[in-house]
């Protein structure tokens, strides 16, 4: 196989790699690490259920676009109500802004603690945050989707390798992995925390992310995929979701093998850096730190692009990120990354609440595709079958349950 053929084959999976970079950020790292630190591997079933739901939602939203040529936001606007499209723009943008704040806070904190291994007292977290924000903004300045995708592909590859190596070093016993596949809500005593509800909601929110499916339709349309490319997009979705599961499980296992036995929970992601060294050595610490940094930077790309992309999609205008209004918009969103290191806000708390908030808008996302996919005038012979509708209804029930759990968890924190 020639190099050009290899590049052509890899390019088919770039939309999936983009989604993986979008989905596996420090929100995932924090949620998975929090779950592993507090409950061991007992919530592994949540990742399995979330990844399966994510796969079906990716497939169904992509199918709608391949059949009709319309993106998700365009369909909401034309066939449901313009207000539904506006709601998604506002809700997803708010969630992403919270994510930007938490992401950069965690990445800067990790970098600060890790740098302490080489420089006395380490480099201040604010300097790291400013550096990563500048890096992402410079790449954004190029303004072309394919450049974003290729940049993400490299960073996601680094992230994946790092987390897989750590999983090999800190693999929990097989019995613990198997027991974690059985659905359960672990019991904890009052002095250990407020319960697993918010963590479960954040695990679902960070994996079954509504923004993922909406942006996916934009990428499918831009790639020019029609229904004849259904097989290619299924393979792309499978690669994305399988890697999503493996990486998420690896992060949970790393925390379950370090923080959980010490009964320390997780208030700062940098705790894992400090506890990994005596257990696995400096090399493992460095690999884990690079993995988290790569996860954070990879998720910042789509995070800062979310609002301008949604606006272009809704208005059906050219997605030209070189326009001044979009550059100013992205600069403002990027600068939110300085909130945690400058004001010393708790990044893990910000991220957990942000991811739990994502689970709250999930039922509407499922309901919309359930309605659109059953419209004969839109889907014709590709209208959803009974089996598809049953799966969607199950996902809808699952999403409503996690929404209730998320609201309950946030109320527990407040009260």
C-alpha positions in Angstrom: 0.0 0.0 0.0 1.4 3.4 -1.0 1.6 6.4 1.3 -1.1 8.1 -0.6 -3.4 5.1 -0.2 -2.7 5.1 3.6 -3.5 8.8 3.9 -6.7 8.3 1.9 -7.8 5.4 4.2 -7.0 7.4 7.4 -8.9 10.4 6.1 -12.1 8.3 6.1 -11.8 8.1 9.9 -11.0 11.8 10.5 -14.6 12.7 11.4 -14.5 9.9 14.0 -11.1 11.0 15.3 -12.5 14.5 15.6 -15.4 13.2 17.7 -13.0 11.2 19.9 -11.0 14.3 20.5 -14.2 16.2 21.2 -15.5 13.5 23.6 -12.4 12.5 25.5 -11.2 15.6 27.2 -10.4 16.5 30.8 -14.1 16.3 31.4 -13.9 12.6 30.7 -10.6 12.3 32.6 -12.1 14.0 35.6 -15.4 12.1 35.6 -13.7 8.7 35.0 -11.0 9.5 37.6 -13.6 10.7 40.1 -15.6 7.5 39.7 -12.5 5.3 39.9 -11.1 7.1 43.0 -14.4 7.0 44.9 -16.0 3.7 43.8 -13.2 1.6 42.2 -14.4 -0.1 39.0 -18.0 -0.6 40.3 -19.4 2.1 37.8 -17.7 0.5 34.7 -21.2 -0.6 33.6 -22.1 3.1 33.2 -19.3 3.6 30.6 -20.5 0.5 28.7 -24.1 1.7 28.6 -23.1 5.2 27.6 -20.8 4.0 24.8 -23.5 1.8 23.3 -26.0 4.7 23.5 -23.4 7.0 21.9 -22.8 4.6 19.0 -26.5 4.3 18.2 -27.0 8.1 18.4 -24.1 8.8 16.1 -25.4 6.2 13.6 -29.0 7.6 13.6 -28.1 11.3 13.5 -25.6 10.5 10.7 -28.2 8.5 8.8 -30.7 11.4 8.9 -28.1 13.8 7.4 -27.0 11.2 4.7 -30.7 10.7 3.6 -32.0 14.3 3.8 -28.8 16.4 3.4 -29.8 18.5 6.4 -27.8 18.9 9.6 -29.4 18.4 13.0 -29.8 22.1 13.7 -31.3 22.8 10.3 -33.8 20.0 10.8 -34.8 21.2 14.3 -35.3 24.7 12.8 -37.3 23.6 9.8 -39.3 20.6 11.0 -39.8 21.1 14.7 -39.5 24.7 15.8 -36.8 27.4 15.4 -36.8 27.8 19.2 -35.6 24.2 19.6 -32.5 25.1 17.5 -31.9 28.2 19.6 -32.2 26.2 22.8 -29.5 23.8 21.7 -27.2 26.6 20.7 -27.6 28.3 24.1 -27.5 25.1 26.2 -24.5 23.6 24.4 -22.6 26.9 24.4 -23.2 27.3 28.1 -22.0 23.7 28.8 -19.0 24.2 26.6 -18.0 27.4 28.4 -18.1 25.6 31.7 -16.0 22.9 30.2 -13.4 25.3 28.8 -13.0 26.7 32.3 -12.6 23.3 33.9 -10.5 21.8 31.2 -7.8 24.5 31.3 -7.8 24.5 35.1 -7.1 20.8 35.3 -4.5 20.8 32.5 -2.7 23.8 34.0 -2.8 22.2 37.5 -1.5 18.8 36.2 1.3 20.6 34.3 2.3 22.7 37.3 2.5 19.6 39.6 4.4 17.6 36.9 6.9 20.4 36.3 7.8 20.2 40.0 9.6 16.9 39.1 12.1 18.9 37.0 12.0 22.5 38.4 11.9 23.4 42.1 8.3 24.5 43.1 7.2 23.9 39.4 6.1 26.4 36.8 3.0 28.4 37.8 -0.3 27.0 36.5 -1.2 30.4 35.0 1.8 30.2 32.6 0.7 26.8 31.4 -2.9 27.9 30.9 -1.7 30.9 28.9 0.6 28.7 26.8 -2.1 26.1 25.9 -4.7 28.8 25.2 -2.3 30.5 22.8 -1.4 27.1 21.1 -5.1 26.3 20.4 -5.9 29.8 19.2 -2.9 29.8 16.8 -4.2 26.5 15.3 -7.7 27.9 15.1 -6.3 31.0 13.3 -5.6 28.7 10.3 -9.4 28.5 10.0 -9.8 25.2 8.1 -11.6 22.1 9.3 -9.2 19.6 7.7 -6.3 21.3 9.6 -8.2 21.0 12.8 -8.9 17.3 12.1 -5.3 16.5 11.3 -4.0 18.4 14.4 -6.5 16.5 16.5 -5.6 13.2 15.0 -2.0 13.6 16.2 -2.9 14.8 19.7 -5.6 12.0 20.1 -3.0 9.4 19.0 -0.6 10.6 21.7 -3.4 10.6 24.3 -4.6 7.1 23.4 -1.1 5.6 23.6 -0.4 7.3 27.0 -3.6 6.0 28.6 -3.3 2.5 27.2 0.3 2.2 28.6 -1.0 3.4 32.0 -3.8 0.8 31.8 -1.2 -1.9 31.2 0.8 -0.7 34.2 -2.1 -0.4 36.6 -4.5 -3.1 35.3 -7.0 -4.0 38.1 -7.8 -7.7 38.8 -10.1 -9.2 36.1 -12.7 -10.0 38.8 -12.9 -6.3 39.6 -13.4 -5.5 35.9 -16.1 -8.1 35.5 -18.0 -7.1 38.7 -18.0 -3.5 37.4 -20.0 -4.6 34.4 -23.0 -5.5 36.6 -25.3 -2.4 37.0 -25.3 -1.1 40.6 -25.3 2.1 42.6 -22.6 1.7 45.2 -23.4 2.5 48.8 -21.1 4.8 50.8 -21.1 6.2 54.3 -22.0 9.8 54.9 -18.5 10.8 55.8 -17.3 9.7 52.4 -19.3 12.1 50.3 -22.8 12.9 48.9 -23.2 9.7 47.0 -22.6 8.5 43.4 -25.5 10.2 41.7 -23.7 13.3 40.4 -20.7 11.1 39.3 -23.0 8.7 37.3 -24.7 11.7 35.6 -21.3 13.2 34.7 -20.1 9.9 33.3 -23.2 9.8 31.1 -23.0 13.5 30.3 -19.4 13.4 29.1 -19.9 10.2 27.0 -23.4 10.6 25.6 -22.9 14.3 24.7 -25.6 16.0 22.7 -23.1 18.3 21.0 -21.3 15.3 19.7 -24.3 14.2 17.6 -25.1 17.7 16.4 -21.6 18.4 15.3 -21.4 14.9 13.8 -24.1 15.8 11.3 -22.2 18.9 10.2 -19.0 16.8 9.6 -21.0 14.2 7.7 -22.5 16.9 5.4 -19.1 18.5 4.9 -17.6 15.1 4.0 -20.2 14.7 1.3 -21.4 11.4 2.7 -24.7 10.1 1.2 -26.6 7.0 2.2 -24.3 4.9 0.0 -21.5 5.7 2.5 -23.5 4.2 5.4 -21.0 1.4 5.8 -18.0 3.7 5.9 -19.6 5.9 8.5 -20.6 2.8 10.7 -16.9 1.7 10.7 -15.9 5.3 11.6 -18.4 5.3 14.4 -17.3 1.9 15.7 -13.6 3.0 15.8 -14.5 6.2 17.6 -16.7 4.5 20.3 -14.4 1.5 20.9 -11.5 3.8 21.5 -13.8 5.9 23.7 -14.6 2.9 25.9 -11.0 1.7 26.1 -9.6 5.1 27.0 -12.4 5.8 29.5 -11.9 2.4 31.2 -8.1 3.0 31.3 -8.6 6.4 33.1 -11.0 4.8 35.6 -8.6 1.9 36.2 -5.7 4.3 36.9 -7.7 6.1 39.6 -9.1 2.8 41.0 -5.5 1.5 41.3 -4.1 4.6 43.1 -6.7 6.8 44.9 -9.3 4.2 45.7 -7.1 1.9 47.8 -5.9 5.0 49.7 -9.5 6.1 50.3 -8.6 9.7 49.2 -11.4 10.4 46.7 -10.5 13.1 44.2 -10.7 16.9 44.6 -7.7 17.8 42.3 -6.7 15.8 39.3 -3.0 16.4 40.3 -3.5 14.0 43.2 -3.1 11.2 40.8 0.2 12.5 39.7 1.4 12.6 43.3 0.2 9.1 44.1 1.2 7.4 40.9 5.0 8.1 41.4 5.6 5.8 44.4 3.4 3.1 42.8 4.6 3.1 39.2 7.6 5.4 39.0 8.4 8.7 37.3 8.0 7.2 33.8 4.3 6.3 34.4 3.7 9.7 35.9 5.1 11.4 32.9 3.1 9.2 30.5 -0.1 9.9 32.5 0.5 13.6 32.6 1.1 13.8 28.8 -2.1 11.8 28.3 -4.1 14.3 30.4 -2.5 17.3 28.7 -3.2 15.8 25.2 -6.8 15.1 26.3 -7.3 18.7 27.5 -5.8 20.3 24.4 -7.7 18.0 22.0 -11.0 18.8 23.6 -10.3 22.5 23.5 -10.3 22.6 19.7 -14.0 21.6 19.3 -14.9 23.4 22.6 -13.9 26.8 21.4 -15.3 26.1 17.9 -18.7 24.9 19.2 -20.5 28.3 19.3 -19.4 29.7 15.9 -20.0 26.3 14.2 -23.5 26.1 15.7 -24.3 29.6 14.5 -23.1 28.9 11.0 -25.1 25.7 10.9 -28.3 27.3 12.2 -28.0 30.2 9.8 -26.9 27.9 6.9 -24.0 30.3 6.2 -20.5 29.5 5.1 -18.4 28.1 7.9 -15.6 30.6 7.5 -13.7 30.8 10.8 -11.4 33.5 9.4 -14.2 36.1 9.8 -13.4 38.7 12.5 -16.6 38.1 14.5 -15.7 34.4 14.9 -12.1 35.1 15.8 -13.3 37.5 18.6 -15.9 35.0 19.8 -13.3 32.2 20.0 -10.8 34.4 21.7 -13.3 35.3 24.4 -14.3 31.6 25.0 -10.6 30.6 25.0 -9.7 33.2 27.7 -12.3 31.6 30.0 -9.6 29.0 30.5 -7.7 31.4 32.8 -10.6 31.5 35.3 -9.4 28.5 37.4 -5.7 29.3 37.6 -6.1 33.0 38.1 -9.0 32.9 40.7 -8.1 29.5 42.2 -11.6 28.0 41.5 -12.0 24.2 42.1 -11.6 22.7 38.6 -12.9 19.2 39.4 -16.2 20.6 40.9 -16.6 22.8 37.8 -16.0 19.9 35.4 -18.3 17.4 37.2 -21.2 19.9 37.3 -20.6 20.9 33.7 -20.7 17.2 32.5 -23.8 16.5 34.6 -25.5 19.5 33.0 -24.8 17.9 29.6 -26.9 14.9 30.7 -29.9 17.2 31.3 -30.3 18.2 27.7 -29.9 14.6 26.4 -33.6 13.6 26.6 -34.5 16.3 24.1 -31.7 15.3 21.8 -33.0 11.7 21.8 -36.6 12.9 21.4 -35.8 15.0 18.4 -34.2 12.3 16.4 -37.0 9.9 17.3 -39.5 12.3 15.8 -37.4 13.2 12.7 -36.4 9.7 11.9 -40.0 8.5 11.8 -41.2 11.2 9.4 -42.0 9.5 6.1 -41.9 12.8 4.2 -38.3 13.3 5.3 -36.9 9.7 5.5 -39.0 7.9 2.9 -37.9 4.2 2.7 -35.1 4.9 5.3 -37.6 5.8 8.0 -36.7 4.1 11.3 -37.7 0.5 11.8 -39.5 -0.8 14.9 -36.3 -2.2 16.3 -34.6 1.1 16.0 -37.5 2.9 17.7 -37.3 0.4 20.6 -33.6 1.1 21.1 -34.2 4.8 20.9 -37.0 4.6 23.5 -34.7 2.6 25.8 -32.0 5.3 25.3 -34.7 8.0 26.0 -35.6 6.2 29.3 -31.9 5.9 30.2 -31.4 9.6 29.5 -34.4 10.6 31.6 -33.1 8.5 34.5 -29.7 10.1 34.3 -31.2 13.5 34.1 -33.1 12.9 37.3 -29.9 11.6 38.8 -27.9 14.6 37.7 -30.5 17.1 39.1 -30.6 15.1 42.4 -26.8 15.1 42.5 -26.5 18.9 42.0 -29.2 19.5 44.6 -27.3 17.3 47.1 -24.2 19.5 46.5 -26.2 22.7 47.0 -28.1 21.5 50.1 
